[in-house]
Amino acid sequence: VKVGGQDCHFEPSGAFTGDVSAPMVAGAGAHYCIVGHSERRQNHHEADRIVNAKLLAVLRNNMTPILCIGETAEE
């Protein structure tokens, strides 16, 4: 069994209340991190450039990214 994070912030540190950085996710023992959730794209207006930044942060921290490319519930 391997642990994964449900999301991460693309910056390694800073004042991003409520977000967890990729180094923190990796430091907790995660091997995977999911990015690009349709809910975050819709509700938090995360554009492709943000999802890409998160994916690169996951890779920089030696985790395997799981990239969501799904649609909304209505779709």
Biopython code that builds the backbone (N, CA, C, O; Angstrom):
import numpy as np
from Bio.PDB.StructureBuilder import StructureBuilder

atoms = [
    (1, "VAL", "N", (0.850, -1.173, 0.000)),
    (1, "VAL", "CA", (0.000, 0.000, 0.000)),
    (1, "VAL", "C", (0.894, 1.234, 0.000)),
    (1, "VAL", "O", (1.843, 1.322, 0.779)),
    (2, "LYS", "N", (0.585, 2.187, -0.880)),
    (2, "LYS", "CA", (1.319, 3.448, -0.929)),
    (2, "LYS", "C", (0.345, 4.599, -0.715)),
    (2, "LYS", "O", (-0.820, 4.523, -1.105)),
    (3, "VAL", "N", (0.831, 5.652, -0.096)),
    (3, "VAL", "CA", (0.021, 6.816, 0.253)),
    (3, "VAL", "C", (0.081, 7.862, -0.850)),
    (3, "VAL", "O", (1.108, 8.022, -1.509)),
    (4, "GLY", "N", (-1.022, 8.571, -1.047)),
    (4, "GLY", "CA", (-1.065, 9.658, -2.011)),
    (4, "GLY", "C", (-1.770, 10.867, -1.431)),
    (4, "GLY", "O", (-2.578, 10.749, -0.510)),
    (5, "GLY", "N", (-1.459, 12.030, -1.979)),
    (5, "GLY", "CA", (-2.125, 13.262, -1.577)),
    (5, "GLY", "C", (-3.253, 13.579, -2.549)),
    (5, "GLY", "O", (-3.173, 13.243, -3.730)),
    (6, "GLN", "N", (-4.295, 14.222, -2.054)),
    (6, "GLN", "CA", (-5.447, 14.542, -2.885)),
    (6, "GLN", "C", (-5.241, 15.814, -3.703)),
    (6, "GLN", "O", (-5.932, 16.017, -4.701)),
    (7, "ASP", "N", (-4.317, 16.662, -3.306)),
    (7, "ASP", "CA", (-4.031, 17.904, -4.014)),
    (7, "ASP", "C", (-2.778, 18.503, -3.386)),
    (7, "ASP", "O", (-2.335, 18.045, -2.332)),
    (8, "CYS", "N", (-2.208, 19.513, -4.017)),
    (8, "CYS", "CA", (-1.081, 20.240, -3.440)),
    (8, "CYS", "C", (-1.039, 21.628, -4.049)),
    (8, "CYS", "O", (-1.655, 21.895, -5.081)),
    (9, "HIS", "N", (-0.303, 22.498, -3.390)),
    (9, "HIS", "CA", (-0.063, 23.827, -3.939)),
    (9, "HIS", "C", (1.240, 23.774, -4.716)),
    (9, "HIS", "O", (2.141, 23.012, -4.367)),
    (10, "PHE", "N", (1.346, 24.574, -5.761)),
    (10, "PHE", "CA", (2.538, 24.523, -6.617)),
    (10, "PHE", "C", (3.748, 25.244, -6.033)),
    (10, "PHE", "O", (4.880, 24.942, -6.411)),
    (11, "GLU", "N", (3.532, 26.199, -5.111)),
    (11, "GLU", "CA", (4.666, 26.882, -4.481)),
    (11, "GLU", "C", (5.199, 26.013, -3.339)),
    (11, "GLU", "O", (4.408, 25.396, -2.626)),
    (12, "PRO", "N", (6.519, 25.951, -3.149)),
    (12, "PRO", "CA", (7.076, 25.102, -2.093)),
    (12, "PRO", "C", (6.821, 25.622, -0.684)),
    (12, "PRO", "O", (6.852, 24.851, 0.275)),
    (13, "SER", "N", (6.571, 26.919, -0.549)),
    (13, "SER", "CA", (6.281, 27.493, 0.766)),
    (13, "SER", "C", (5.630, 28.856, 0.574)),
    (13, "SER", "O", (5.617, 29.404, -0.528)),
    (14, "GLY", "N", (5.100, 29.385, 1.651)),
    (14, "GLY", "CA", (4.475, 30.698, 1.589)),
    (14, "GLY", "C", (3.154, 30.713, 2.324)),
    (14, "GLY", "O", (2.723, 29.708, 2.889)),
    (15, "ALA", "N", (2.519, 31.871, 2.305)),
    (15, "ALA", "CA", (1.248, 32.062, 3.007)),
    (15, "ALA", "C", (0.092, 31.714, 2.069)),
    (15, "ALA", "O", (-0.458, 32.587, 1.398)),
    (16, "PHE", "N", (-0.267, 30.438, 2.030)),
    (16, "PHE", "CA", (-1.361, 29.952, 1.187)),
    (16, "PHE", "C", (-2.324, 29.188, 2.082)),
    (16, "PHE", "O", (-2.384, 27.959, 2.043)),
    (17, "THR", "N", (-3.072, 29.926, 2.884)),
    (17, "THR", "CA", (-3.947, 29.350, 3.895)),
    (17, "THR", "C", (-4.851, 28.275, 3.312)),
    (17, "THR", "O", (-5.537, 28.492, 2.313)),
    (18, "GLY", "N", (-4.839, 27.124, 3.950)),
    (18, "GLY", "CA", (-5.691, 26.014, 3.537)),
    (18, "GLY", "C", (-5.062, 25.095, 2.508)),
    (18, "GLY", "O", (-5.602, 24.023, 2.237)),
    (19, "ASP", "N", (-3.939, 25.483, 1.928)),
    (19, "ASP", "CA", (-3.267, 24.657, 0.932)),
    (19, "ASP", "C", (-2.071, 23.952, 1.558)),
    (19, "ASP", "O", (-1.491, 24.428, 2.535)),
    (20, "VAL", "N", (-1.716, 22.820, 0.983)),
    (20, "VAL", "CA", (-0.561, 22.049, 1.434)),
    (20, "VAL", "C", (0.421, 21.983, 0.269)),
    (20, "VAL", "O", (0.042, 21.637, -0.850)),
    (21, "SER", "N", (1.673, 22.314, 0.534)),
    (21, "SER", "CA", (2.675, 22.317, -0.532)),
    (21, "SER", "C", (3.076, 20.895, -0.905)),
    (21, "SER", "O", (2.923, 19.966, -0.113)),
    (22, "ALA", "N", (3.591, 20.740, -2.120)),
    (22, "ALA", "CA", (4.068, 19.432, -2.567)),
    (22, "ALA", "C", (5.172, 18.882, -1.664)),
    (22, "ALA", "O", (5.169, 17.682, -1.390)),
    (23, "PRO", "N", (6.131, 19.712, -1.178)),
    (23, "PRO", "CA", (7.131, 19.173, -0.256)),
    (23, "PRO", "C", (6.513, 18.628, 1.037)),
    (23, "PRO", "O", (7.003, 17.651, 1.603)),
    (24, "MET", "N", (5.440, 19.265, 1.494)),
    (24, "MET", "CA", (4.775, 18.769, 2.701)),
    (24, "MET", "C", (4.065, 17.439, 2.433)),
    (24, "MET", "O", (4.097, 16.536, 3.270)),
    (25, "VAL", "N", (3.432, 17.321, 1.274)),
    (25, "VAL", "CA", (2.759, 16.066, 0.911)),
    (25, "VAL", "C", (3.795, 14.948, 0.832)),
    (25, "VAL", "O", (3.588, 13.866, 1.383)),
    (26, "ALA", "N", (4.905, 15.207, 0.149)),
    (26, "ALA", "CA", (5.971, 14.207, 0.031)),
    (26, "ALA", "C", (6.570, 13.888, 1.397)),
    (26, "ALA", "O", (6.860, 12.731, 1.702)),
    (27, "GLY", "N", (6.755, 14.927, 2.219)),
    (27, "GLY", "CA", (7.321, 14.732, 3.548)),
    (27, "GLY", "C", (6.450, 13.893, 4.462)),
    (27, "GLY", "O", (6.941, 13.297, 5.421)),
    (28, "ALA", "N", (5.148, 13.843, 4.165)),
    (28, "ALA", "CA", (4.225, 13.013, 4.954)),
    (28, "ALA", "C", (4.274, 11.554, 4.498)),
    (28, "ALA", "O", (3.600, 10.695, 5.066)),
    (29, "GLY", "N", (5.079, 11.285, 3.464)),
    (29, "GLY", "CA", (5.244, 9.912, 3.009)),
    (29, "GLY", "C", (4.465, 9.554, 1.758)),
    (29, "GLY", "O", (4.389, 8.381, 1.395)),
    (30, "ALA", "N", (3.883, 10.547, 1.088)),
    (30, "ALA", "CA", (3.100, 10.263, -0.115)),
    (30, "ALA", "C", (4.002, 9.889, -1.286)),
    (30, "ALA", "O", (5.084, 10.449, -1.460)),
    (31, "HIS", "N", (3.541, 8.947, -2.072)),
    (31, "HIS", "CA", (4.222, 8.551, -3.311)),
    (31, "HIS", "C", (3.504, 9.117, -4.531)),
    (31, "HIS", "O", (4.083, 9.208, -5.614)),
    (32, "TYR", "N", (2.243, 9.497, -4.349)),
    (32, "TYR", "CA", (1.394, 10.004, -5.432)),
    (32, "TYR", "C", (0.733, 11.301, -4.988)),
    (32, "TYR", "O", (0.612, 11.569, -3.793)),
    (33, "CYS", "N", (0.305, 12.102, -5.958)),
    (33, "CYS", "CA", (-0.514, 13.271, -5.655)),
    (33, "CYS", "C", (-1.429, 13.528, -6.850)),
    (33, "CYS", "O", (-0.991, 13.551, -8.000)),
    (34, "ILE", "N", (-2.701, 13.720, -6.547)),
    (34, "ILE", "CA", (-3.709, 13.961, -7.579)),
    (34, "ILE", "C", (-3.789, 15.458, -7.852)),
    (34, "ILE", "O", (-3.838, 16.260, -6.919)),
    (35, "VAL", "N", (-3.801, 15.836, -9.124)),
    (35, "VAL", "CA", (-3.961, 17.239, -9.512)),
    (35, "VAL", "C", (-4.976, 17.335, -10.656)),
    (35, "VAL", "O", (-5.151, 16.386, -11.420)),
    (36, "GLY", "N", (-5.632, 18.470, -10.766)),
    (36, "GLY", "CA", (-6.549, 18.715, -11.871)),
    (36, "GLY", "C", (-7.979, 18.275, -11.643)),
    (36, "GLY", "O", (-8.727, 18.092, -12.604)),
    (37, "HIS", "N", (-8.380, 18.099, -10.381)),
    (37, "HIS", "CA", (-9.762, 17.702, -10.088)),
    (37, "HIS", "C", (-10.743, 18.629, -10.798)),
    (37, "HIS", "O", (-10.547, 19.844, -10.817)),
    (38, "SER", "N", (-11.787, 18.070, -11.376)),
    (38, "SER", "CA", (-12.778, 18.902, -12.067)),
    (38, "SER", "C", (-13.436, 19.883, -11.091)),
    (38, "SER", "O", (-13.785, 21.000, -11.475)),
    (39, "GLU", "N", (-13.606, 19.468, -9.830)),
    (39, "GLU", "CA", (-14.205, 20.366, -8.841)),
    (39, "GLU", "C", (-13.314, 21.578, -8.581)),
    (39, "GLU", "O", (-13.814, 22.693, -8.432)),
    (40, "ARG", "N", (-12.006, 21.370, -8.526)),
    (40, "ARG", "CA", (-11.087, 22.490, -8.306)),
    (40, "ARG", "C", (-11.013, 23.367, -9.543)),
    (40, "ARG", "O", (-10.916, 24.589, -9.432)),
    (41, "ARG", "N", (-11.058, 22.759, -10.714)),
    (41, "ARG", "CA", (-11.062, 23.550, -11.946)),
    (41, "ARG", "C", (-12.299, 24.445, -11.988)),
    (41, "ARG", "O", (-12.218, 25.612, -12.371)),
    (42, "GLN", "N", (-13.432, 23.892, -11.594)),
    (42, "GLN", "CA", (-14.683, 24.642, -11.657)),
    (42, "GLN", "C", (-14.844, 25.593, -10.465)),
    (42, "GLN", "O", (-15.084, 26.784, -10.661)),
    (43, "ASN", "N", (-14.719, 25.094, -9.256)),
    (43, "ASN", "CA", (-15.015, 25.889, -8.057)),
    (43, "ASN", "C", (-13.910, 26.856, -7.657)),
    (43, "ASN", "O", (-14.178, 27.883, -7.032)),
    (44, "HIS", "N", (-12.677, 26.535, -8.011)),
    (44, "HIS", "CA", (-11.535, 27.393, -7.650)),
    (44, "HIS", "C", (-10.905, 28.032, -8.887)),
    (44, "HIS", "O", (-9.873, 28.697, -8.798)),
    (45, "HIS", "N", (-11.529, 27.825, -10.021)),
    (45, "HIS", "CA", (-11.080, 28.424, -11.292)),
    (45, "HIS", "C", (-9.623, 28.091, -11.607)),
    (45, "HIS", "O", (-8.864, 28.948, -12.059)),
    (46, "GLU", "N", (-9.242, 26.833, -11.361)),
    (46, "GLU", "CA", (-7.879, 26.410, -11.659)),
    (46, "GLU", "C", (-7.742, 26.138, -13.157)),
    (46, "GLU", "O", (-8.302, 25.175, -13.680)),
    (47, "ALA", "N", (-7.000, 26.989, -13.822)),
    (47, "ALA", "CA", (-6.757, 26.864, -15.258)),
    (47, "ALA", "C", (-5.662, 25.823, -15.507)),
    (47, "ALA", "O", (-4.999, 25.367, -14.575)),
    (48, "ASP", "N", (-5.486, 25.462, -16.767)),
    (48, "ASP", "CA", (-4.474, 24.479, -17.142)),
    (48, "ASP", "C", (-3.083, 24.875, -16.665)),
    (48, "ASP", "O", (-2.298, 24.001, -16.300)),
    (49, "ARG", "N", (-2.751, 26.176, -16.656)),
    (49, "ARG", "CA", (-1.412, 26.597, -16.225)),
    (49, "ARG", "C", (-1.187, 26.301, -14.737)),
    (49, "ARG", "O", (-0.067, 25.987, -14.332)),
    (50, "ILE", "N", (-2.240, 26.401, -13.924)),
    (50, "ILE", "CA", (-2.131, 26.070, -12.498)),
    (50, "ILE", "C", (-1.966, 24.566, -12.325)),
    (50, "ILE", "O", (-1.119, 24.109, -11.558)),
    (51, "VAL", "N", (-2.776, 23.808, -13.038)),
    (51, "VAL", "CA", (-2.678, 22.342, -12.972)),
    (51, "VAL", "C", (-1.285, 21.903, -13.408)),
    (51, "VAL", "O", (-0.687, 21.025, -12.787)),
    (52, "ASN", "N", (-0.767, 22.506, -14.467)),
    (52, "ASN", "CA", (0.585, 22.192, -14.933)),
    (52, "ASN", "C", (1.621, 22.518, -13.859)),
    (52, "ASN", "O", (2.538, 21.729, -13.631)),
    (53, "ALA", "N", (1.492, 23.656, -13.203)),
    (53, "ALA", "CA", (2.435, 24.038, -12.146)),
    (53, "ALA", "C", (2.389, 23.033, -10.996)),
    (53, "ALA", "O", (3.425, 22.690, -10.426)),
    (54, "LYS", "N", (1.194, 22.565, -10.657)),
    (54, "LYS", "CA", (1.064, 21.561, -9.598)),
    (54, "LYS", "C", (1.708, 20.243, -10.024)),
    (54, "LYS", "O", (2.413, 19.608, -9.240)),
    (55, "LEU", "N", (1.463, 19.839, -11.261)),
    (55, "LEU", "CA", (2.043, 18.596, -11.767)),
    (55, "LEU", "C", (3.567, 18.655, -11.714)),
    (55, "LEU", "O", (4.211, 17.694, -11.295)),
    (56, "LEU", "N", (4.143, 19.777, -12.135)),
    (56, "LEU", "CA", (5.602, 19.933, -12.081)),
    (56, "LEU", "C", (6.113, 19.924, -10.650)),
    (56, "LEU", "O", (7.190, 19.389, -10.388)),
    (57, "ALA", "N", (5.362, 20.508, -9.713)),
    (57, "ALA", "CA", (5.749, 20.490, -8.301)),
    (57, "ALA", "C", (5.755, 19.067, -7.762)),
    (57, "ALA", "O", (6.641, 18.694, -6.993)),
    (58, "VAL", "N", (4.773, 18.276, -8.162)),
    (58, "VAL", "CA", (4.715, 16.867, -7.747)),
    (58, "VAL", "C", (5.953, 16.131, -8.251)),
    (58, "VAL", "O", (6.592, 15.398, -7.497)),
    (59, "LEU", "N", (6.287, 16.326, -9.513)),
    (59, "LEU", "CA", (7.467, 15.670, -10.078)),
    (59, "LEU", "C", (8.750, 16.125, -9.393)),
    (59, "LEU", "O", (9.628, 15.306, -9.121)),
    (60, "ARG", "N", (8.869, 17.424, -9.110)),
    (60, "ARG", "CA", (10.070, 17.952, -8.430)),
    (60, "ARG", "C", (10.267, 17.325, -7.059)),
    (60, "ARG", "O", (11.383, 17.263, -6.544)),
    (61, "ASN", "N", (9.171, 16.861, -6.478)),
    (61, "ASN", "CA", (9.242, 16.285, -5.138)),
    (61, "ASN", "C", (9.193, 14.762, -5.152)),
    (61, "ASN", "O", (8.816, 14.120, -4.171)),
    (62, "ASN", "N", (9.585, 14.205, -6.292)),
    (62, "ASN", "CA", (9.761, 12.755, -6.435)),
    (62, "ASN", "C", (8.508, 11.940, -6.149)),
    (62, "ASN", "O", (8.580, 10.831, -5.620)),
    (63, "MET", "N", (7.355, 12.508, -6.508)),
    (63, "MET", "CA", (6.100, 11.766, -6.415)),
    (63, "MET", "C", (5.595, 11.521, -7.833)),
    (63, "MET", "O", (6.039, 12.164, -8.784)),
    (64, "THR", "N", (4.675, 10.599, -7.955)),
    (64, "THR", "CA", (4.038, 10.320, -9.237)),
    (64, "THR", "C", (2.734, 11.098, -9.300)),
    (64, "THR", "O", (1.872, 10.910, -8.442)),
    (65, "PRO", "N", (2.565, 11.966, -10.292)),
    (65, "PRO", "CA", (1.310, 12.709, -10.394)),
    (65, "PRO", "C", (0.196, 11.836, -10.979)),
    (65, "PRO", "O", (0.434, 10.987, -11.838)),
    (66, "ILE", "N", (-1.004, 12.065, -10.500)),
    (66, "ILE", "CA", (-2.208, 11.483, -11.079)),
    (66, "ILE", "C", (-3.004, 12.673, -11.615)),
    (66, "ILE", "O", (-3.576, 13.446, -10.846)),
    (67, "LEU", "N", (-3.033, 12.809, -12.929)),
    (67, "LEU", "CA", (-3.654, 13.967, -13.573)),
    (67, "LEU", "C", (-5.104, 13.656, -13.922)),
    (67, "LEU", "O", (-5.385, 12.746, -14.702)),
    (68, "CYS", "N", (-6.018, 14.418, -13.338)),
    (68, "CYS", "CA", (-7.443, 14.277, -13.643)),
    (68, "CYS", "C", (-7.778, 15.096, -14.878)),
    (68, "CYS", "O", (-7.391, 16.260, -14.984)),
    (69, "ILE", "N", (-8.488, 14.494, -15.797)),
    (69, "ILE", "CA", (-8.907, 15.207, -17.002)),
    (69, "ILE", "C", (-10.405, 15.012, -17.223)),
    (69, "ILE", "O", (-10.879, 15.015, -18.358)),
    (70, "GLY", "N", (-11.142, 14.844, -16.128)),
    (70, "GLY", "CA", (-12.565, 14.555, -16.200)),
    (70, "GLY", "C", (-13.416, 15.796, -16.419)),
    (70, "GLY", "O", (-12.904, 16.889, -16.660)),
    (71, "GLU", "N", (-14.697, 15.606, -16.331)),
    (71, "GLU", "CA", (-15.658, 16.665, -16.574)),
    (71, "GLU", "C", (-16.507, 16.897, -15.322)),
    (71, "GLU", "O", (-16.367, 16.195, -14.320)),
    (72, "THR", "N", (-17.375, 17.881, -15.402)),
    (72, "THR", "CA", (-18.271, 18.186, -14.282)),
    (72, "THR", "C", (-19.355, 17.111, -14.193)),
    (72, "THR", "O", (-19.516, 16.308, -15.112)),
    (73, "ALA", "N", (-20.090, 17.101, -13.092)),
    (73, "ALA", "CA", (-21.175, 16.135, -12.902)),
    (73, "ALA", "C", (-22.233, 16.266, -13.987)),
    (73, "ALA", "O", (-22.776, 15.263, -14.450)),
    (74, "GLU", "N", (-22.531, 17.500, -14.399)),
    (74, "GLU", "CA", (-23.542, 17.725, -15.427)),
    (74, "GLU", "C", (-23.109, 17.170, -16.774)),
    (74, "GLU", "O", (-23.927, 16.652, -17.535)),
    (75, "GLU", "N", (-21.825, 17.279, -17.062)),
    (75, "GLU", "CA", (-21.305, 16.810, -18.353)),
    (75, "GLU", "C", (-21.289, 15.299, -18.397)),
    (75, "GLU", "O", (-20.884, 14.716, -19.403)),
]
sb = StructureBuilder()
sb.init_structure("model")
sb.init_model(0)
sb.init_chain("A")
sb.init_seg("    ")
for serial, (resi, resn, name, xyz) in enumerate(atoms, 1):
    if name == "N":
        sb.init_residue(resn, " ", resi, " ")
    sb.init_atom(name, np.array(xyz, "f"), 0.0, 1.0, " ", f" {name:<3s}", serial, name[0])
structure = sb.get_structure()
